[in-house]
């Protein structure tokens, strides 16, 4: 059998080789090849029926796996929530947590017992399970939709969570950029431009949530999409039984304000975020593009070439050529309600913010003035064809396409002719739609970043700058420093710190410090624990562990040599790292800094609090330390270093000072290393105990 297999393999290889030689011999390479025909698309037509209450149901039978999913979509027009912005989010968080007939705990326990999933948003819902439980999961979904458990106790819990999340996002550059971008593009009185604040959430009552549910969560414009191992006749009976009693309500009529007009000229809209370690750049203009428009497929290809994939103009320039960012992208939205945008941008290093703006605008101008190459056009089409064909393997895709056709009033052959229209896009089409939809000459260049680092160079671009706060309100140009009082020097700032943390006598008695901390790494589910040991003058040990995984990272320095170890791989410290570590002169640097190594640069502010900014120079390295002008505490350190050929800024925010043996230690430390955010919450500090020389080996 093995011999036969090998013979067959060789024969196939020879045949392929001969065919390739034959085909090559017939190709005239002096002519550009014509694109081949688009693949024939045959889409399964979903079964359809409608309930008396207006709910429309689409069913895609697929018996490959014994599973079923239910997707509920209520197709209301965009809704303005005004001074109660957030009411819909509160409703969404409360739906699916029990019903008036089943308690929250019993409801969730049964979902878990069935191995099912069930969740809701303010105007949608989703459930999935094994097909043998389809009737029960459909019953639970319908019960949660029709008879939600909206109690004061749950309302207060969700409200508190909502406010905590808002507070957590106050220092997020990306969240501020998203909020300001929508508000400046559409206006704060538009559904796409209004945003939620602590004030608007506090305006919401449980009665408001119930009223929102009654008005907007109803079957009038509801679609239920069912995909999986079901029989349409049987499922029709089940749906009528479960959702047939859902009562119809008053139809919602779209009454939307016009979005803000595009800018009269290219302008930078700047938001100062003093804590930003990188800038968020978004070049944006409003567009009126619908899926049924003749330009739709050409816009998809134009955007793919400009910034829709890795090899796009933007990414090749900003990331690959210049190393400004980890990734640059663009996007063009569609909307039935004239509420969509073109956006292009990236998160970039502070030092190159101005250059990134200039280069991004250059690439937008390029696609509007130069013909795209044959290869760029071909590759963009190939990517769409590949993604489209792969998506067809998922039954949910068929249902989504059918729903798209209904919601967007598309021709019935929209998706069967999709690839043919993609392949028909020409370089002339790309240039034409780029000039129609990519309005760099009328764009708002929204930049959220650290003004003290980036504004001076942004001004040099010659692009007019307007200033806004974190809530999109026009403001004056920020001032980054204040006059330093005549009696304040770098020596007095350092002395005030030592006094604030306990005084020189107490501080100098400390020879070792043992710190235990819980670690939160943003964007990961892991909850590591850190053990940090320090011994004067400069020995340091840090170990990080995860339960069930053991030690995942070590960093050690014994006064002469040091290393870092991750996943069993030990990397010695570089000569530069060793020299820096050796030059440390104690556990409290302020005791050893003076006018020869430290300079008082300015009196500035962090989150509205006045701080003294001290520049520290050591072994030709520069770092900054920020001291609260009122309390004297160290509240931030900042340093920029080269890592793998890129400049990376590390910011350490210190807060929550507590006394240990008469000395104040920061018990909360938030680290921002490039795009990575890490928080250490100290659980225990021991002074002059629990640390030996052996810990640093």
BELBEL-V707329 format. One record per residue. N is the residue number from 1. BURIAL is I if it has 24 or more other C-alpha atoms within 12 Angstrom, else O. Layout:
# BELBEL-V707329
N|BURIAL + N|BURIAL
This chain:
# BELBEL-V707329
1|O + 2|O + 3|O + 4|O + 5|O + 6|O + 7|O + 8|O + 9|O + 10|O + 11|O + 12|O + 13|O + 14|O + 15|O + 16|O + 17|O + 18|O + 19|O + 20|O + 21|O + 22|O + 23|O + 24|O + 25|O + 26|O + 27|O + 28|O + 29|O + 30|O + 31|O + 32|O + 33|O + 34|O + 35|O + 36|O + 37|O + 38|O + 39|O + 40|O + 41|O + 42|O + 43|I + 44|I + 45|O + 46|I + 47|I + 48|I + 49|I + 50|I + 51|I + 52|O + 53|I + 54|I + 55|I + 56|I + 57|I + 58|I + 59|I + 60|I + 61|I + 62|I + 63|O + 64|O + 65|O + 66|O + 67|I + 68|I + 69|I + 70|I + 71|I + 72|I + 73|I + 74|I + 75|I + 76|I + 77|O + 78|I + 79|I + 80|I + 81|I + 82|I + 83|O + 84|I + 85|I + 86|I + 87|I + 88|I + 89|I + 90|I + 91|I + 92|I + 93|I + 94|I + 95|I + 96|I + 97|I + 98|I + 99|I + 100|O + 101|O + 102|O + 103|O + 104|I + 105|O + 106|O + 107|I + 108|I + 109|O + 110|O + 111|I + 112|O + 113|O + 114|O + 115|O + 116|I + 117|I + 118|I + 119|I + 120|I + 121|I + 122|I + 123|I + 124|I + 125|I + 126|I + 127|I + 128|I + 129|I + 130|I + 131|I + 132|O + 133|I + 134|I + 135|I + 136|I + 137|I + 138|I + 139|I + 140|I + 141|I + 142|I + 143|I + 144|I + 145|I + 146|I + 147|I + 148|I + 149|I + 150|I + 151|I + 152|O + 153|O + 154|I + 155|I + 156|O + 157|O + 158|I + 159|I + 160|O + 161|O + 162|I + 163|I + 164|O + 165|O + 166|I + 167|O + 168|O + 169|O + 170|I + 171|I + 172|I + 173|I + 174|I + 175|I + 176|I + 177|I + 178|I + 179|I + 180|I + 181|I + 182|I + 183|I + 184|I + 185|I + 186|I + 187|I + 188|I + 189|I + 190|I + 191|I + 192|I + 193|I + 194|I + 195|I + 196|I + 197|I + 198|I + 199|O + 200|I + 201|I + 202|I + 203|O + 204|I + 205|I + 206|I + 207|O + 208|I + 209|I + 210|I + 211|O + 212|I + 213|I + 214|I + 215|I + 216|I + 217|I + 218|I + 219|I + 220|I + 221|I + 222|I + 223|I + 224|I + 225|I + 226|I + 227|I + 228|I + 229|I + 230|I + 231|I + 232|I + 233|O + 234|O + 235|I + 236|I + 237|O + 238|I + 239|I + 240|I + 241|O + 242|I + 243|I + 244|I + 245|O + 246|I + 247|O + 248|I + 249|O + 250|O + 251|O + 252|O + 253|O + 254|O + 255|O + 256|O + 257|O + 258|O + 259|I + 260|I + 261|I + 262|I + 263|I + 264|O + 265|O + 266|I + 267|I + 268|I + 269|I + 270|I + 271|I + 272|I + 273|I + 274|I + 275|I + 276|I + 277|I + 278|I + 279|I + 280|I + 281|I + 282|I + 283|I + 284|I + 285|I + 286|I + 287|I + 288|I + 289|I + 290|I + 291|I + 292|I + 293|O + 294|O + 295|I + 296|I + 297|I + 298|I + 299|I + 300|I + 301|I + 302|I + 303|I + 304|I + 305|I + 306|I + 307|I + 308|I + 309|I + 310|I + 311|I + 312|I + 313|I + 314|I + 315|I + 316|I + 317|I + 318|I + 319|I + 320|O + 321|O + 322|O + 323|I + 324|I + 325|I + 326|I + 327|I + 328|I + 329|I + 330|I + 331|I + 332|I + 333|I + 334|I + 335|I + 336|I + 337|I + 338|I + 339|I + 340|I + 341|I + 342|I + 343|I + 344|I + 345|I + 346|I + 347|I + 348|I + 349|I + 350|I + 351|I + 352|I + 353|I + 354|I + 355|I + 356|I + 357|I + 358|I + 359|I + 360|I + 361|I + 362|I + 363|I + 364|I + 365|I + 366|I + 367|I + 368|I + 369|O + 370|O + 371|O + 372|I + 373|O + 374|O + 375|O + 376|I + 377|I + 378|I + 379|I + 380|I + 381|I + 382|I + 383|I + 384|I + 385|I + 386|O + 387|O + 388|I + 389|I + 390|O + 391|O + 392|O + 393|O + 394|O + 395|I + 396|I + 397|I + 398|I + 399|I + 400|I + 401|I + 402|I + 403|I + 404|I + 405|O + 406|I + 407|I + 408|O + 409|O + 410|I + 411|O + 412|O + 413|O + 414|I + 415|I + 416|I + 417|I + 418|I + 419|I + 420|I + 421|I + 422|I + 423|I + 424|I + 425|I + 426|I + 427|I + 428|I + 429|I + 430|I + 431|I + 432|I + 433|I + 434|I + 435|I + 436|I + 437|I + 438|I + 439|I + 440|I + 441|I + 442|I + 443|I + 444|I + 445|I + 446|I + 447|I + 448|I + 449|I + 450|I + 451|I + 452|I + 453|I + 454|I + 455|I + 456|O + 457|O + 458|I + 459|I + 460|O + 461|O + 462|O + 463|I + 464|O + 465|I + 466|I + 467|I + 468|I + 469|I + 470|I + 471|I + 472|I + 473|O + 474|O + 475|O + 476|O + 477|O + 478|I + 479|O + 480|I + 481|O + 482|O + 483|O + 484|O + 485|O + 486|O + 487|O + 488|O + 489|I + 490|I + 491|I + 492|I + 493|I + 494|I + 495|I + 496|I + 497|I + 498|I + 499|I + 500|I + 501|I + 502|I + 503|I + 504|O + 505|O + 506|O + 507|I + 508|I + 509|O + 510|I + 511|I + 512|I + 513|I + 514|I + 515|I + 516|I + 517|I + 518|I + 519|I + 520|I + 521|I + 522|O + 523|O + 524|O + 525|O + 526|O + 527|I + 528|I + 529|I + 530|I + 531|I + 532|I + 533|I + 534|I + 535|I + 536|I + 537|I + 538|I + 539|I + 540|I + 541|I + 542|I + 543|I + 544|I + 545|I + 546|O + 547|O + 548|O + 549|O + 550|O + 551|O + 552|I + 553|I + 554|I + 555|I + 556|I + 557|I + 558|I + 559|I + 560|I + 561|I + 562|I + 563|I + 564|I + 565|O + 566|O + 567|O + 568|O + 569|O + 570|O + 571|O + 572|O + 573|O + 574|O + 575|O + 576|O + 577|I + 578|I + 579|O + 580|I + 581|I + 582|I + 583|I + 584|I + 585|O + 586|I + 587|I + 588|I + 589|I + 590|I + 591|I + 592|O + 593|I + 594|O + 595|O + 596|O + 597|O + 598|I + 599|I + 600|I + 601|I + 602|I + 603|I + 604|I + 605|I + 606|I + 607|O + 608|O + 609|O + 610|I + 611|I + 612|I + 613|I + 614|I + 615|I + 616|I + 617|O + 618|I + 619|O + 620|O + 621|O + 622|O + 623|I + 624|I + 625|I + 626|I + 627|I + 628|I + 629|I + 630|O + 631|I + 632|I + 633|I + 634|I + 635|I + 636|I + 637|I + 638|I + 639|I + 640|I + 641|O + 642|O + 643|O + 644|O + 645|O + 646|O + 647|O + 648|I + 649|I + 650|I + 651|I + 652|I + 653|I + 654|I + 655|I + 656|O + 657|I + 658|O + 659|O + 660|O + 661|O + 662|O + 663|I + 664|I + 665|I + 666|I + 667|I + 668|I + 669|I + 670|I + 671|I + 672|I + 673|I + 674|I + 675|I + 676|O + 677|I + 678|I + 679|I + 680|I + 681|I + 682|I + 683|O + 684|I + 685|I + 686|I + 687|I + 688|O + 689|O + 690|O + 691|I + 692|O + 693|O + 694|O + 695|I + 696|I + 697|O
